Amino acid sequence: MFFSRRTFLTRLATATAFAAGAALLPAVPVADAAPEFTKNKGRHDKFNEEAKKGGYDVLFLGDSLTEGWEYDTPHGGEAVWKEYFAPLKAARFGVGGEKTSHLLWRIQNGNLDGAGDPKVIVLLIGTNDNWPTRRNRPNPVRTAQSIRELIAAIQKRKPKAKILLLGLLPAYKDPNGQWRLNNKKTNSLIQKFADNEKVFFLDFSEKLVDDSGKLRGHSGTGNDFYHKDEIHLRTPGYQVFAKAVQPEVKRLLALPH
């Protein structure tokens, strides 16, 4: 994708300003959110209606890993959500298959508008950007910059909210596979976005892998953390997720807003 000089300079200036006090990333253009572009318009509209009504203190934003909180046992995290996050008045706006550009479009088109005024926003996005395929040639630096742009878009609309940025989760069993390495590189960059005042970073990847880096609980038993696709979490995986994230969400909720 090509950008005009003006567009490129504007984006670069925005990124530089946001990174004040942190190490700057190499200058790589950030992908535009396409007009009227979401993986699921029906879910997007549903989230807009929820945003108008409000009534939640915590909001999870992301892709299929966030959408998976809605799925029943053993395929997803619904039961875990009810135990760990529903009592915190949490909402989940996840759409499967989305990249950072899709989520940016949703944010720009209503998902953070209305009466919804979350105190904590949990952000997990970027693994689909990093998926190496014939059509998708990922750049972990570009993924990190896109996440930074998302943070800026969130702060513009919800300046009082604390943002809990989660590290990208391990994907595929090969610890040295390109997708896994892409996510690790992105995590090493986005952790620098945390100022520990408005933006906080949490990476619990090591809880999902063993000492050799292989995915934990991927043995074909009922206790597996991952589905057979080695990407999406099953109910035990969401239990690991919740146990790692809930204490930090509670801590951030207790901070002045």
C-alpha positions in Angstrom: 0.0 0.0 0.0 1.3 3.4 -1.0 0.8 6.7 0.9 1.0 10.3 -0.2 3.9 12.2 1.3 1.4 14.3 3.3 -0.3 11.2 4.8 3.0 9.6 5.6 4.4 12.7 7.4 1.1 13.2 9.3 1.1 9.6 10.6 4.8 9.7 11.4 4.3 12.9 13.4 1.4 11.4 15.3 3.4 8.3 16.1 6.4 10.3 17.3 4.3 12.5 19.5 2.7 9.5 21.1 6.0 7.8 21.8 7.5 10.8 23.7 9.6 9.4 26.5 9.8 6.0 25.0 12.2 4.5 22.4 11.0 5.4 18.9 10.2 2.6 16.4 11.6 2.6 12.9 9.4 4.6 10.5 7.0 2.2 8.8 3.7 3.5 7.4 0.7 2.3 9.4 -2.1 0.7 7.5 -5.3 2.8 7.0 -8.6 1.4 8.2 -10.6 0.8 5.1 -14.0 2.7 4.9 -16.9 0.6 6.2 -14.5 -2.3 6.9 -15.2 -4.8 9.7 -15.1 -8.5 9.7 -18.7 -8.6 11.1 -21.0 -5.7 10.6 -23.7 -7.3 12.7 -21.4 -7.6 15.7 -20.2 -4.1 15.1 -23.7 -2.7 15.2 -24.5 -4.7 18.3 -21.5 -3.2 20.1 -22.6 0.3 19.1 -25.9 -0.3 20.7 -24.2 -1.6 23.9 -21.9 1.5 23.9 -24.9 3.8 23.7 -26.5 2.1 26.7 -23.2 2.0 28.7 -23.3 0.4 32.2 -19.9 -1.3 32.1 -16.7 -0.4 34.0 -14.4 -2.7 32.0 -14.2 -3.2 28.3 -12.3 -5.9 26.4 -11.4 -5.0 22.8 -10.0 -7.4 20.3 -10.3 -10.2 17.8 -11.5 -13.9 18.1 -9.6 -14.3 21.4 -11.9 -11.7 22.8 -15.0 -13.0 21.0 -14.1 -16.4 22.4 -15.2 -15.2 25.9 -18.8 -15.7 24.6 -18.4 -19.4 23.8 -19.6 -22.2 26.1 -17.4 -24.8 27.7 -15.3 -26.6 26.5 -14.8 -24.4 23.4 -14.6 -21.0 25.0 -14.5 -18.8 28.0 -18.2 -18.0 28.9 -18.2 -19.8 32.2 -14.8 -18.3 33.1 -16.1 -14.8 32.1 -19.1 -15.1 34.4 -16.8 -16.1 37.3 -14.0 -13.6 36.8 -15.2 -10.6 34.8 -18.9 -10.3 34.9 -18.8 -9.3 38.6 -16.6 -6.4 37.6 -19.3 -5.1 35.2 -17.3 -6.0 32.1 -18.2 -6.0 28.4 -16.5 -7.7 25.5 -16.3 -6.3 22.0 -14.5 -8.9 20.0 -14.7 -9.9 16.3 -13.0 -13.0 14.9 -10.4 -12.6 12.2 -9.9 -8.9 12.7 -6.6 -7.1 12.4 -5.6 -3.8 14.0 -7.1 -1.8 11.0 -10.5 -3.5 11.5 -10.6 -2.6 15.2 -9.4 1.0 14.4 -12.4 1.3 12.0 -14.8 0.0 14.7 -13.4 2.6 17.2 -13.8 5.3 14.7 -17.3 4.3 13.9 -19.1 4.0 17.2 -17.8 1.3 19.4 -16.5 3.8 22.0 -19.2 6.4 21.5 -22.4 6.8 23.6 -22.9 6.5 27.4 -20.3 3.7 27.8 -17.5 5.1 29.9 -15.2 2.3 31.0 -12.7 2.8 33.7 -10.4 0.1 32.2 -10.0 -1.0 28.6 -8.3 -4.3 28.0 -6.7 -4.4 24.5 -5.6 -7.6 22.8 -5.1 -7.3 19.1 -2.4 -7.8 16.4 -1.9 -11.6 16.0 -3.8 -11.6 12.8 -1.6 -8.8 11.5 1.4 -11.1 12.2 0.0 -14.2 10.5 2.4 -15.1 7.7 0.5 -16.2 4.6 0.8 -15.8 0.8 -1.4 -12.8 0.9 -0.2 -11.4 4.2 3.4 -10.5 4.6 3.6 -9.3 8.2 5.9 -6.7 9.7 6.0 -6.8 13.5 7.2 -3.2 13.6 4.2 -2.1 11.6 1.9 -4.2 13.8 3.3 -2.4 16.9 2.8 1.0 15.3 -0.8 0.1 14.4 -1.3 -0.8 18.1 0.1 2.5 19.1 -2.3 4.2 16.8 -5.2 2.3 18.3 -4.1 3.4 21.8 -4.1 7.0 20.6 -7.6 6.5 19.1 -8.9 5.1 22.4 -7.4 7.9 24.5 -8.9 10.5 22.2 -12.4 9.1 22.9 -11.9 7.8 26.5 -9.2 10.0 28.0 -9.9 9.0 31.6 -9.8 5.2 31.0 -6.8 3.1 32.0 -5.6 0.9 29.1 -4.3 -2.5 29.9 -2.4 -3.6 26.8 -1.9 -7.4 26.6 1.0 -9.1 25.0 0.2 -11.2 21.9 -0.4 -14.8 22.8 1.7 -17.7 21.4 0.4 -19.3 18.2 1.3 -22.6 16.7 3.4 -25.2 18.5 6.7 -24.5 16.9 8.5 -22.0 19.2 10.7 -20.9 16.3 7.9 -20.6 13.8 7.6 -17.2 12.0 4.2 -16.4 13.5 5.4 -17.0 17.0 8.6 -14.9 16.4 6.5 -12.1 14.9 4.4 -11.9 18.0 7.4 -12.0 20.3 9.0 -9.1 18.3 5.8 -7.1 18.5 5.5 -7.7 22.2 9.1 -6.4 22.7 8.0 -3.2 21.1 4.6 -2.6 22.5 5.7 -3.1 26.1 7.5 0.3 25.7 4.1 2.0 25.2 3.3 1.6 28.9 3.7 4.8 31.0 2.2 3.1 34.0 -0.1 6.0 34.4 -2.6 5.7 31.6 -1.2 2.7 29.7 -0.1 -0.6 31.3 1.3 -3.7 29.8 0.9 -7.3 30.8 2.3 -10.3 29.0 1.3 -13.8 30.3 2.6 -15.8 27.3 4.9 -17.9 29.5 1.9 -19.3 31.3 0.7 -20.9 28.0 4.0 -22.6 27.1 6.3 -25.1 28.7 10.1 -24.6 29.3 10.8 -25.6 25.7 8.4 -23.0 24.4 5.8 -25.6 23.2 2.1 -24.8 23.8 1.0 -26.2 27.2 -1.9 -28.5 27.4 -1.9 -29.4 23.7 -2.1 -33.2 24.1 -5.6 -34.0 22.8 -7.0 -34.3 26.3 -10.0 -32.4 27.7 -7.6 -30.1 29.6 -6.0 -28.6 26.5 -5.4 -24.9 26.6 -5.6 -24.6 22.8 -7.9 -25.8 20.1 -6.4 -28.0 17.4 -5.8 -25.0 15.3 -3.1 -24.0 17.9 -4.4 -20.4 17.8 -7.7 -20.2 19.8 -8.1 -20.9 23.4 -10.3 -23.5 25.0 -11.9 -23.2 28.4 -8.8 -24.2 30.4 -6.8 -21.6 28.3 -9.3 -18.9 29.2 -8.9 -19.9 32.9 -5.2 -19.1 32.6 -6.1 -15.9 30.8 -8.5 -14.8 33.6 -6.2 -15.7 36.5 -3.4 -13.6 34.9 -5.5 -10.6 33.9 -8.2 -10.2 36.5 -5.9 -9.1 39.4 -4.4 -6.4 37.2 -7.9 -5.2 36.1 -8.9 -5.0 39.8 -5.8 -3.0 40.6 -6.5 -0.6 37.8 -10.1 -0.2 38.8 -9.0 0.8 42.3 -6.8 3.6 40.9 -8.1 7.2 40.7 -9.8 8.0 37.4 
